[in-house]
Amino acid sequence: MQNVFGKRNWTILLLFGLIGQIAWAVENIYFNLFVFETIAPDLDAVTLMVQLSGVAATITTLVAGTLSDKTGNRRSFISFGYIIWGITVAAFGLITTENIAKLFDTTTVKAVAIAVALVVALDCVMTVFGSTANDAAFNAWVTDNTREEYRGKVESVLSVLPLVAMLIVAGGFGILVSFIGYKGLFFGLGGVITVCGIVGIFTVKDSPSLVKNGKLKDIAYGFKPSVVKAHTPLYLTLVLMGVYGVACQIFMPYLIIYMKTYLGFTVMEYSVVFGAAIILGAAVNVFLGRLSDKRNKAVMLYAATGVFALGLTGMYAFSFLSGKAATLVLFGVAGFVMITGYILVSALCGALVRDHTPEKDAGKLQGVRMIFSVLIPMLLGPAIGNAINKAAAIPLPDLTNADVMTTQYIPAPEIFLLAAITALLMFAIVPILVKKTAKKEKGNDLENEI
């Protein structure tokens, strides 16, 4: 393996990482909105789609990650996975109640029910190929091709990509839909993802150290008590990721709606606040990511968690200011602090997971990572956040605001406070991780001396 990541690998990481995150951001934002606006205003259907997608992603990553280990091949899973992923995204552009009514020669009411069922099913299919290509194979490829000496730097860039994707999707795709419609959006994005996969056939190369390893029964490998015991720092980091993920999902799904309704920000105002916080936070973390390669990553989690919780507390406190200008500025500052901690915690946990993942088992352990980073947060976080919103029952201030997906209540500021409290639970886990990490490193040093 190279002593540096290399220009070729950086290009692959940025291309496949960013395109993949844009695809996931569109799924998280516009697939739900697509169902709500064009098929049926049914939030139960939207909720079911999100939950099944999380389950599909986790199961797929368990299976595909193990298969990529068994075959000793990440390249094909990435390249052909992206090609089919793009095709499934484009297929959403064909689903309309009119097309379904014609195809099945049925009434509009039945066509709506069929269309909802097809969208939910197709979302699961799309997630299968997306998780195979991105969550399982691409993540394992990154682990294969990085070393501890520069993994923090690589992980800091990876952790910024979801925010860059969110910035692109939230800021630009809404305008794009108004010009070309959902059909054009899905066709265009699907085409880009597929082309990315085709490029991968000629550019992606597996690590020379990657060898065929394992069997299909190794799907259960990451759940064996012996494996957990042998890799305690890895599993402690995954638990941290789970707590962090739940904290994020308590408020993140409602953030833009909150800024628009409760705080009364215009599209331009919340775009500037959100964009500035992401850009500044990302810039700070590029420096901190390099610093983490020279420092103890587990110890740095103390500061990262504190910054994340502090920013969330500020977002709660500054929601009660009088005067829009003051709210814009101070909520934006708190958002910057939160985003800085948000990215840094993600980068440190991601780098620690890769540091403590045995290279020969990187693929089969991706599914375990998904359980803690995706499944648990996606099931618990939004449910907790929405329970707070329902309990607060703050009425929608402008009933003509048709693009807000609720007619009864809006997000409450308490979601930030509870998210901060949840994040503070990480302080109960970090000291154990620091101790276990130090013990493992000491053991490795003794082995090297011997």
C-alpha positions as CSV (number, residue, x, y, z in Angstrom):
1,M,0.0,0.0,0.0
2,Q,1.2,3.5,-0.8
3,N,2.6,5.8,1.9
4,V,0.3,8.5,0.5
5,F,-3.3,8.2,-0.7
6,G,-2.4,9.3,-4.3
7,K,-4.0,11.5,-6.9
8,R,-5.8,8.6,-8.6
9,N,-7.4,7.5,-5.3
10,W,-8.3,11.1,-4.4
11,T,-10.1,11.4,-7.7
12,I,-12.0,8.2,-7.2
13,L,-12.9,9.1,-3.6
14,L,-14.2,12.5,-4.5
15,L,-16.1,11.4,-7.6
16,F,-17.8,8.3,-6.2
17,G,-18.1,9.7,-2.7
18,L,-19.8,13.0,-3.8
19,I,-22.1,11.4,-6.5
20,G,-23.1,8.7,-4.0
21,Q,-23.9,11.3,-1.3
22,I,-25.9,13.4,-3.8
23,A,-27.9,10.3,-4.7
24,W,-28.6,9.6,-1.0
25,A,-29.5,13.3,-0.4
26,V,-32.0,13.3,-3.3
27,E,-33.5,10.1,-1.8
28,N,-33.8,11.6,1.6
29,I,-35.3,14.9,0.5
30,Y,-36.9,14.6,-3.0
31,F,-38.2,11.1,-3.1
32,N,-40.4,11.8,-0.1
33,L,-41.4,15.1,-1.5
34,F,-42.1,13.5,-4.9
35,V,-44.5,11.0,-3.3
36,F,-46.2,13.7,-1.3
37,E,-46.6,16.2,-4.1
38,T,-47.3,14.0,-7.2
39,I,-48.8,10.8,-6.0
40,A,-50.5,11.2,-2.6
41,P,-50.1,13.4,0.4
42,D,-49.7,10.4,2.6
43,L,-47.1,10.7,5.3
44,D,-47.7,7.1,6.4
45,A,-46.4,6.0,3.0
46,V,-43.4,8.4,3.3
47,T,-42.6,7.0,6.8
48,L,-42.9,3.4,5.6
49,M,-40.6,4.2,2.7
50,V,-37.9,5.7,4.9
51,Q,-38.1,2.8,7.4
52,L,-37.9,0.0,4.8
53,S,-35.1,1.8,3.1
54,G,-33.0,1.8,6.3
55,V,-33.7,-1.9,6.8
56,A,-32.9,-2.7,3.1
57,A,-29.6,-0.7,3.3
58,T,-28.5,-2.5,6.4
59,I,-29.3,-6.0,5.2
60,T,-27.8,-5.3,1.8
61,T,-24.5,-4.0,3.3
62,L,-24.2,-7.1,5.4
63,V,-24.6,-9.4,2.4
64,A,-22.7,-7.4,-0.2
65,G,-19.9,-6.5,2.1
66,T,-19.4,-10.2,2.9
67,L,-19.5,-11.1,-0.8
68,S,-16.9,-8.5,-1.7
69,D,-14.6,-10.1,0.9
70,K,-15.4,-13.6,-0.4
71,T,-14.6,-12.7,-4.0
72,G,-11.7,-10.3,-3.2
73,N,-13.3,-7.7,-5.4
74,R,-14.5,-4.2,-4.6
75,R,-14.1,-2.8,-8.1
76,S,-16.9,-4.7,-9.8
77,F,-19.3,-4.1,-6.9
78,I,-18.6,-0.4,-7.1
79,S,-18.7,0.1,-10.8
80,F,-21.6,-2.2,-11.8
81,G,-23.4,-1.2,-8.7
82,Y,-23.3,2.5,-9.6
83,I,-24.5,1.6,-13.2
84,I,-27.6,-0.2,-12.0
85,W,-28.1,2.3,-9.1
86,G,-28.4,5.1,-11.7
87,I,-30.9,3.1,-13.8
88,T,-33.2,2.5,-10.7
89,V,-33.1,6.2,-9.8
90,A,-34.1,7.1,-13.4
91,A,-37.0,4.7,-13.2
92,F,-38.7,6.9,-10.6
93,G,-39.3,9.4,-13.4
94,L,-41.7,6.9,-15.1
95,I,-44.0,6.5,-12.1
96,T,-47.1,8.7,-12.3
97,T,-50.7,8.0,-11.4
98,E,-51.6,8.6,-15.1
99,N,-49.0,6.1,-16.3
100,I,-50.1,3.5,-13.8
101,A,-53.8,4.1,-14.6
102,K,-53.1,3.5,-18.3
103,L,-50.8,0.5,-17.7
104,F,-53.2,-1.3,-15.4
105,D,-56.4,0.1,-17.0
106,T,-57.8,1.1,-13.6
107,T,-59.3,4.0,-11.8
108,T,-57.3,6.9,-10.4
109,V,-57.9,5.8,-6.8
110,K,-56.5,2.3,-7.5
111,A,-53.7,3.8,-9.6
112,V,-52.6,6.0,-6.6
113,A,-52.5,2.9,-4.3
114,I,-50.5,1.0,-6.9
115,A,-48.2,3.9,-7.5
116,V,-47.4,4.3,-3.8
117,A,-46.7,0.5,-3.6
118,L,-44.4,0.7,-6.6
119,V,-42.5,3.7,-5.3
120,V,-41.9,2.0,-1.9
121,A,-40.8,-1.2,-3.6
122,L,-38.6,0.6,-6.2
123,D,-37.0,2.7,-3.3
124,C,-36.0,-0.6,-1.7
125,V,-34.6,-1.9,-4.9
126,M,-32.7,1.3,-5.5
127,T,-31.3,1.1,-1.9
128,V,-30.1,-2.4,-2.5
129,F,-27.9,-1.4,-5.4
130,G,-26.9,1.9,-3.8
131,S,-25.9,0.2,-0.6
132,T,-24.0,-2.5,-2.5
133,A,-22.0,0.0,-4.4
134,N,-21.6,2.8,-1.9
135,D,-22.1,1.6,1.7
136,A,-20.5,-1.9,1.3
137,A,-18.0,-1.9,-1.5
138,F,-16.9,1.8,-1.7
139,N,-16.5,2.1,2.1
140,A,-14.5,-1.2,2.2
141,W,-12.4,0.1,-0.8
142,V,-11.5,3.2,1.2
143,T,-10.4,1.1,4.2
144,D,-8.4,-1.1,1.9
145,N,-6.5,1.8,0.4
146,T,-5.8,4.0,3.4
147,R,-3.3,3.8,6.2
148,E,-3.5,5.1,9.8
149,E,-0.9,7.8,9.0
150,Y,-3.3,9.7,6.7
151,R,-6.7,8.1,7.4
152,G,-7.9,11.1,9.5
153,K,-7.2,13.4,6.5
154,V,-9.1,11.1,4.1
155,E,-12.0,10.7,6.6
156,S,-12.3,14.4,7.2
157,V,-12.9,14.9,3.5
158,L,-15.4,12.0,3.4
159,S,-17.3,13.4,6.3
160,V,-17.7,16.8,4.5
161,L,-19.2,15.2,1.3
162,P,-22.7,14.5,2.8
163,L,-22.9,18.1,3.8
164,V,-21.7,19.3,0.4
165,A,-24.3,17.1,-1.2
166,M,-27.0,18.4,1.1
167,L,-26.0,21.9,0.2
168,I,-26.1,21.2,-3.5
169,V,-29.4,19.3,-3.3
170,A,-31.2,21.5,-0.8
171,G,-30.0,24.7,-2.5
172,G,-30.1,23.8,-6.2
173,F,-32.3,20.9,-6.9
174,G,-35.5,22.7,-5.8
175,I,-34.9,25.3,-8.5
176,L,-34.0,22.5,-11.0
177,V,-37.4,20.7,-10.3
178,S,-39.3,23.9,-11.0
179,F,-37.7,24.0,-14.5
180,I,-37.5,20.3,-15.6
181,G,-39.8,18.6,-13.2
182,Y,-39.3,15.4,-11.2
183,K,-39.0,13.3,-14.3
184,G,-36.2,15.4,-15.6
185,L,-34.5,15.4,-12.2
186,F,-34.6,11.6,-11.8
187,F,-33.5,11.0,-15.5
188,G,-30.6,13.4,-15.2
189,L,-29.4,12.2,-11.8
190,G,-29.8,8.6,-12.8
191,G,-27.7,9.2,-16.0
192,V,-24.9,10.9,-14.0
193,I,-24.8,8.0,-11.5
194,T,-24.7,5.4,-14.3
195,V,-21.9,7.3,-16.2
196,C,-20.0,7.4,-12.9
197,G,-20.2,3.6,-12.7
198,I,-19.0,3.3,-16.3
199,V,-16.0,5.5,-15.5
200,G,-15.3,3.3,-12.5
201,I,-14.8,0.2,-14.8
202,F,-11.7,1.9,-16.2
203,T,-10.4,3.8,-13.2
204,V,-11.2,1.9,-9.9
205,K,-8.5,-0.6,-8.9
206,D,-8.5,-2.8,-5.9
207,S,-5.8,-2.6,-3.3
208,P,-2.9,-5.1,-4.0
209,S,-3.3,-6.3,-0.4
210,L,-7.0,-7.3,-1.0
211,V,-7.4,-11.1,-1.1
212,K,-10.3,-13.5,-1.2
213,N,-11.5,-14.1,2.3
214,G,-14.5,-15.7,4.1
215,K,-17.7,-17.4,3.2
216,L,-21.4,-16.5,3.0
217,K,-21.9,-17.7,6.6
218,D,-19.6,-14.8,7.6
219,I,-22.6,-12.5,7.3
220,A,-23.0,-13.3,11.0
221,Y,-19.2,-12.7,11.6
222,G,-19.6,-9.3,13.1
223,F,-22.1,-10.4,15.7
224,K,-20.0,-13.2,17.2
225,P,-19.1,-12.5,20.9
226,S,-15.5,-13.6,20.2
227,V,-15.2,-11.0,17.4
228,V,-16.7,-8.3,19.6
229,K,-14.3,-9.1,22.4
230,A,-11.3,-9.3,20.0
231,H,-12.1,-5.9,18.5
232,T,-13.5,-4.0,21.5
233,P,-12.3,-0.5,20.3
234,L,-14.1,-1.0,17.0
235,Y,-17.4,-1.8,18.6
236,L,-17.1,0.9,21.2
237,T,-16.6,3.4,18.3
238,L,-19.7,1.9,16.6
239,V,-21.8,2.5,19.7
240,L,-20.5,6.1,19.8
241,M,-21.6,6.4,16.1
242,G,-25.0,5.1,17.1
243,V,-25.5,7.6,19.9
244,Y,-24.2,10.4,17.7
245,G,-26.4,9.3,14.8
246,V,-29.5,9.3,17.0
247,A,-28.7,12.8,18.3
248,C,-28.3,14.0,14.6
249,Q,-31.6,12.4,13.5
250,I,-33.6,14.0,16.3
251,F,-33.2,17.4,14.7
252,M,-31.7,17.1,11.2
253,P,-34.8,15.9,9.3
254,Y,-36.7,18.9,10.6
255,L,-33.9,21.6,10.4
256,I,-34.9,23.4,7.2
257,I,-38.6,23.3,8.0
258,Y,-37.8,24.7,11.4
259,M,-35.8,27.6,10.0
260,K,-38.6,28.4,7.6
261,T,-41.6,28.1,9.9
262,Y,-40.6,28.7,13.5
263,L,-37.8,31.2,12.8
264,G,-39.5,32.7,9.8
265,F,-36.4,32.6,7.5
266,T,-36.9,33.1,3.8
267,V,-35.5,30.6,1.3
268,M,-32.6,32.9,0.7
269,E,-32.0,33.5,4.4
270,Y,-31.9,29.9,5.5
271,S,-29.9,28.9,2.4
272,V,-27.2,31.5,3.3
273,V,-27.2,30.5,7.0
274,F,-27.1,26.8,6.2
275,G,-24.6,27.2,3.4
276,A,-22.2,29.5,5.4
277,A,-22.2,27.1,8.4
278,I,-21.4,24.1,6.2
279,I,-18.7,25.9,4.2
280,L,-17.0,27.3,7.3
281,G,-17.4,24.1,9.3
282,A,-15.9,22.1,6.4
283,A,-12.9,24.5,6.1
284,V,-12.2,24.2,9.8
285,N,-12.4,20.4,9.7
286,V,-9.9,20.1,6.8
287,F,-7.3,21.4,9.2
288,L,-8.6,19.4,12.1
289,G,-8.6,16.2,10.0
290,R,-4.9,16.6,9.3
291,L,-4.3,17.3,13.0
292,S,-6.1,14.1,14.0
293,D,-3.5,12.1,12.1
294,K,-0.9,13.5,14.6
295,R,-3.0,13.2,17.7
296,N,-5.0,10.6,19.6
297,K,-8.3,10.4,17.7
298,A,-10.2,8.9,20.6
299,V,-9.0,11.7,23.0
300,M,-10.0,14.3,20.4
301,L,-13.6,13.0,20.6
302,Y,-13.9,14.8,24.0
303,A,-13.5,18.2,22.3
304,A,-15.5,17.2,19.2
305,T,-18.5,16.0,21.3
306,G,-18.4,19.2,23.4
307,V,-18.4,21.4,20.4
308,F,-21.3,19.5,18.8
309,A,-23.4,19.7,22.0
310,L,-22.5,23.4,22.5
311,G,-23.6,24.3,19.0
312,L,-26.9,22.5,19.5
313,T,-27.5,24.2,22.8
314,G,-26.8,27.6,21.1
315,M,-29.3,26.8,18.4
316,Y,-31.9,26.1,21.1
317,A,-31.1,29.2,23.1
318,F,-30.9,31.6,20.1
319,S,-34.3,30.5,18.9
320,F,-36.0,32.7,21.5
321,L,-34.3,36.0,20.5
322,S,-36.4,39.0,19.6
323,G,-35.4,40.5,16.3
324,K,-34.8,38.6,13.1
325,A,-31.4,40.1,12.3
326,A,-30.0,39.0,15.7
327,T,-31.6,35.5,15.3
328,L,-30.1,35.1,11.8
329,V,-26.6,36.0,13.0
330,L,-26.5,34.1,16.3
331,F,-28.4,31.1,15.1
332,G,-26.0,31.0,12.2
333,V,-23.0,31.2,14.6
334,A,-24.4,28.4,16.7
335,G,-25.1,26.4,13.5
336,F,-21.4,26.9,12.5
337,V,-20.3,25.6,15.9
338,M,-22.7,22.6,15.6
339,I,-21.6,21.8,12.1
340,T,-17.9,21.9,13.1
341,G,-18.5,19.4,15.9
342,Y,-20.9,17.4,13.7
343,I,-18.2,16.9,11.0
344,L,-15.4,16.3,13.4
345,V,-17.2,13.7,15.4
346,S,-18.2,11.9,12.2
347,A,-14.6,12.1,10.8
348,L,-13.0,10.9,14.0
349,C,-15.4,8.0,14.5
350,G,-15.1,7.1,10.8
351,A,-11.3,7.1,11.0
352,L,-11.3,5.1,14.3
353,V,-13.6,2.5,12.7
354,R,-11.2,2.1,9.8
355,D,-8.2,2.1,12.2
356,H,-9.7,-0.8,14.2
357,T,-11.2,-2.8,11.3
358,P,-9.0,-5.7,10.3
359,E,-8.2,-5.3,6.6
360,K,-9.0,-8.9,5.7
361,D,-12.5,-8.5,7.2
362,A,-13.4,-5.0,6.1
363,G,-16.2,-6.0,3.8
364,K,-18.1,-8.3,6.2
365,L,-18.0,-5.7,8.9
366,Q,-19.6,-2.9,6.9
367,G,-23.1,-4.3,7.7
368,V,-22.4,-4.0,11.4
369,R,-21.3,-0.4,10.8
370,M,-24.6,0.3,9.0
371,I,-26.6,-1.0,12.0
372,F,-25.1,1.6,14.2
373,S,-24.7,4.4,11.7
374,V,-27.9,4.1,9.7
375,L,-30.5,1.6,11.0
376,I,-30.6,2.6,14.7
377,P,-30.4,6.4,14.1
378,M,-33.0,6.3,11.3
379,L,-35.5,4.3,13.4
380,L,-35.0,6.1,16.7
381,G,-33.9,9.7,16.0
382,P,-36.9,10.9,13.8
383,A,-39.4,9.1,16.1
384,I,-38.0,10.9,19.2
385,G,-37.8,14.3,17.4
386,N,-41.3,14.0,16.0
387,A,-42.6,13.0,19.5
388,I,-41.2,16.3,20.8
389,N,-42.8,18.2,18.0
390,K,-46.2,16.6,18.6
391,A,-46.0,17.2,22.3
392,A,-45.1,20.9,21.8
393,A,-47.9,21.2,19.2
394,I,-46.8,24.6,17.9
395,P,-49.3,25.5,15.1
396,L,-48.2,26.2,11.6
397,P,-48.0,30.1,11.4
398,D,-48.9,30.2,7.7
399,L,-51.5,27.7,6.6
400,T,-50.9,28.7,2.9
401,N,-47.3,27.4,3.2
402,A,-47.9,24.4,1.0
403,D,-44.4,23.1,0.7
404,V,-44.2,22.3,4.4
405,M,-45.1,18.6,4.9
406,T,-47.4,19.1,7.9
407,T,-50.8,20.8,8.4
408,Q,-51.0,20.5,12.2
409,Y,-47.7,21.4,13.9
410,I,-44.2,22.6,13.2
411,P,-40.8,21.5,14.6
412,A,-40.1,22.8,18.1
413,P,-36.8,24.3,19.4
414,E,-36.6,21.6,22.1
415,I,-35.4,19.1,19.4
416,F,-32.0,20.8,19.6
417,L,-31.9,20.7,23.4
418,L,-32.7,17.0,23.5
419,A,-30.2,16.3,20.7
420,A,-27.6,18.1,22.8
421,I,-28.4,16.0,25.8
422,T,-28.3,12.8,23.7
423,A,-24.9,13.9,22.4
424,L,-23.6,14.3,25.9
425,L,-24.2,10.6,26.5
426,M,-21.1,10.1,24.4
427,F,-19.0,11.3,27.3
428,A,-19.9,8.1,29.1
429,I,-18.4,6.0,26.3
430,V,-15.4,8.0,25.2
431,P,-13.3,7.4,28.4
432,I,-13.7,3.6,27.9
433,L,-12.7,3.9,24.3
434,V,-9.6,6.0,25.1
435,K,-8.6,3.3,27.7
436,K,-9.2,0.4,25.4
437,T,-7.5,2.1,22.5
438,A,-4.4,2.9,24.6
439,K,-4.3,-0.8,25.8
440,K,-4.5,-2.1,22.2
441,E,-1.8,0.3,21.0
442,K,0.5,-0.8,23.8
443,G,-0.1,-4.4,22.9
444,N,0.8,-3.7,19.3
445,D,4.0,-1.9,20.3
446,L,5.0,-4.9,22.4
447,E,4.3,-7.3,19.5
448,N,6.4,-5.1,17.2
449,E,9.3,-5.1,19.7
450,I,9.2,-8.8,19.9
